[in-house]
Structure formats: C-alpha cells, structure tokens
Amino acid sequence: MSLLKRWVRRFLPAPAGDAVAWEIAPVAMGFQARVEETWRYRKLWWFFATRLVTQKYQGTTLGIFWLFARPLAPILISTFIFGKFLKVPSDGLPYFLFFLTGMSIWHLFERSLLWVTRSVDMNKGVIKKLYFPRVIVPASAAAPGFVDFFIYLGLIVVGACYYLYTDHRWYLAFGPGWLVAFGAAIGAVLMATAVGLFTSVWQVRHKEVRYGLRYFTRFWMYLTPVIYPMSQVPPHLRWVIYLNPMASLVETFKWGLLGVGVFPGLPLLSTAVIILVLLLAGLWYFTSSEAAAVDEL
C-alpha cells in the first residue's frame, strides 16, 4: 500500500457499507528507514524497561525486600553446598565472594535472556493496537536483569567489607580492570539480546519455549566457570570450555573485579565476533518474522 493511499484511508471517511481494513505497518521500508524509525521511537525503550521492572515487584507484600532476598537466598545455599560441603576451590578467595561474583554476570545473562524471550508475548496488548518498531520491545527487556545485577554488585561490596573485617584483607581489585568487567557485563547483555531475538519469536508461536529455556540455561551454567575456577580445568581442555562464549565473559568479569585468573584475550575476541554475528542474524530474523508473529498474538 502506497503512503498516499494509507493517508487517504486514514483521514477520509469510508463509503457507507464498506468495512475499513486497518493495516499496522511501517510507513517506509528498508534498513535505513527502520534505523531512523527506531531512533524516532527511542523514548519507548524507557517506557517498556520501567514497565517490566515495576511489574516484576508490583503487588508483593514485602516489596523492595525481595530485591535483596531473591538473589541472596540461593547464593547462601549454593555457597554451603559447593564451598563448605563439596570444598570446591576458589583461587584463594572466600568461596562466597568467588561464587557471588561469577553468579552476578551469569544471572545478568540468564535473567536478561528469559525476559527478552517473554517480551513480545508479555506486551501483546500494546503491540496489537499500535505500530512502533517492534525490536524496541526485546531490546528494552533486559532492564530487570540490570536491576538484579546492580543488587549483586552491592552484595559483592558488602561481602568484601565483611571479609575485610574478618580476614583483614580487601579482595576487590580496584583499578582499570573494573572497566573491563563492566564491558564483559555489557557483552553478556548483548549475548542475551542476540539469542532472545530468536527465542522471543519462538515464544509467541510455542508457549513452552521459556520453560525449556530455563532448563537449558541451567545446564549451560555448569558448562561455564561460575561454580568452579578455570584453574581447575586441565590446560589441554580449556579450549573446549572457551567454545562456550559465556566462559570468557565470566572469566573476564572475575579477572577485572577480583583480580583472579588470567585475562582470556583470544577467547574474548572470538566471543565478541560470535556476539556480533548472532546480533546481526537475530535482528534480521526478528524483523523478517515479526509481522507473522504479531498475527499469532
């Protein structure tokens, strides 16, 4: 439908007895037009991000208490199982601090992926009524993951202060490495978004996708050096672990924040390439499939 016809049908009354067919579609097509359109609707990023965060804790009796109780409770349980009971090494650090640091970036990735997967399905009421660049919905869905991530960082600082008091040692490595750690966290969000651009479309068509994804990410975590340090992996097998793109991001984050391990330069470079390829492929898949997916909402 041409732009002129679309405006005529929008503003001129339809002949009596004729049904008006409304088409929710972009005014212009093409890559450049979609980029400009996404930038024009950029304020919707904040709208959908804040909407997800408020919905997550809306209606809870204890309110903000859950912001800290939800991440801390499983961390304490896992610390007891892996640190106290199974005696998993932690590169000379208190296992609680080691595990909390690894879980902070992993949780950022996992939660972001799950929220991005559900994003289109959760906002179907808005998507079916209005037109805006649909890619804004999954791109903004990582906001709850960022909230949890900063809570994890606060717990890390509190834990470091506790061990400073008990062990008389400051375990955090302040310095430029923190910028590298922050870059690894951004990489984890981009990785989650890249994968989520595929799974968000699949979730619309198959409602069980998010349930299967939970089990898959749990298995994925055990293939990532979150519970255990990379130093415990035999040197001749570390390349197998680094085939997992999240492994280099987790190791980089722990190296930058705690100063432990070795900076994985080459694996991190290959991870950046994988994320870029997945992101471009995900954008192409999402934009080419979004119209059909919206029809199924």
Residue pairs with C-beta under 8 A, 6 or more apart in sequence:
1 23
1 25
3 27
3 28
6 23
6 27
9 20
14 20
24 128
24 130
24 131
24 294
25 131
25 291
26 33
26 34
26 37
26 131
26 133
27 33
27 37
28 37
34 133
34 287
37 133
38 133
38 135
38 136
41 132
41 133
41 136
42 136
44 132
44 136
44 140
45 136
45 139
45 140
46 140
47 140
48 119
48 123
48 136
48 137
48 140
48 141
48 143
49 140
49 141
49 143
50 143
52 115
52 119
52 122
52 140
52 141
52 143
52 144
53 143
53 144
53 147
56 144
57 63
57 64
57 66
57 67
60 66
62 69
67 147
67 148
67 151
68 151
68 155
70 148
71 103
71 107
71 148
71 151
71 152
71 155
72 155
75 96
75 99
75 100
75 103
75 155
76 96
78 99
78 103
78 227
79 95
79 96
79 99
79 100
82 88
82 95
82 99
82 227
83 90
83 95
83 96
83 99
84 95
88 95
88 227
88 228
89 228
89 229
89 231
89 232
90 97
90 98
90 99
90 229
91 98
91 229
91 231
91 260
91 261
92 260
93 171
93 258
93 260
94 159
94 163
94 167
94 171
96 159
97 156
97 159
97 160
97 163
97 171
97 258
98 229
98 254
98 258
98 260
99 226
99 227
100 152
100 155
100 156
100 159
101 156
101 253
101 254
101 257
101 258
102 225
102 226
102 227
102 250
102 253
102 254
103 152
103 226
104 149
104 152
104 153
104 156
104 253
105 149
105 184
105 185
105 188
105 249
105 250
105 253
106 188
106 221
106 224
106 226
106 246
106 250
107 145
107 148
107 149
107 152
108 145
108 146
108 148
108 149
108 152
108 185
108 188
108 189
108 192
109 145
109 188
109 189
109 191
109 192
109 246
109 249
110 145
110 192
110 217
110 221
111 144
111 145
111 148
112 141
112 142
112 144
112 145
112 146
112 188
112 189
112 192
112 193
112 196
113 192
113 195
113 196
113 199
113 213
113 217
114 210
114 213
114 214
114 217
115 141
115 142
115 143
115 144
115 145
115 196
116 138
116 141
116 142
116 192
116 193
116 195
116 196
116 197
116 199
116 200
117 196
117 199
117 200
117 202
117 203
117 209
117 210
117 213
118 141
118 200
118 203
118 210
119 137
119 138
119 140
119 141
119 196
119 200
120 127
120 134
120 137
120 138
120 200
120 201
120 203
120 204
120 290
120 293
120 297
121 200
121 203
121 204
121 207
121 297
123 137
124 204
124 297
127 134
127 137
127 294
127 297
128 294
128 297
134 286
134 287
134 290
134 294
135 197
135 283
135 286
135 287
135 290
137 200
138 193
138 196
138 197
138 200
138 286
139 193
141 196
141 200
142 189
142 192
142 193
145 189
145 192
146 189
149 185
156 172
156 257
157 172
160 170
160 171
160 172
163 169
163 171
164 170
164 171
171 258
172 257
172 258
173 256
173 257
173 258
173 259
177 255
177 256
177 257
177 259
178 256
178 257
179 256
180 252
180 255
180 256
180 263
181 252
181 253
181 255
181 256
181 257
182 256
183 252
184 249
184 250
184 252
184 253
184 256
184 268
185 253
187 249
187 271
187 272
187 275
188 246
188 249
188 253
190 275
190 279
191 245
191 246
191 249
191 271
191 275
191 278
193 279
193 282
194 275
194 278
194 279
194 281
194 282
195 278
195 282
196 282
197 279
197 282
197 283
197 285
197 286
198 282
198 285
198 286
199 209
199 210
199 213
200 286
201 285
201 286
201 289
201 290
201 293
202 209
203 209
203 210
204 293
204 294
204 296
204 297
205 293
205 296
220 244
220 246
221 227
223 241
223 244
223 247
224 241
224 244
224 246
224 247
224 250
225 233
225 241
225 247
225 250
225 251
226 250
229 260
229 261
230 238
230 241
230 247
230 251
230 261
230 262
231 261
233 241
241 247
242 248
242 264
242 267
242 270
245 270
245 271
245 274
245 275
247 264
247 267
248 264
248 267
248 268
248 270
248 271
249 268
249 271
251 261
251 262
251 264
251 267
252 263
252 264
252 268
254 260
254 261
255 261
255 262
255 263
255 264
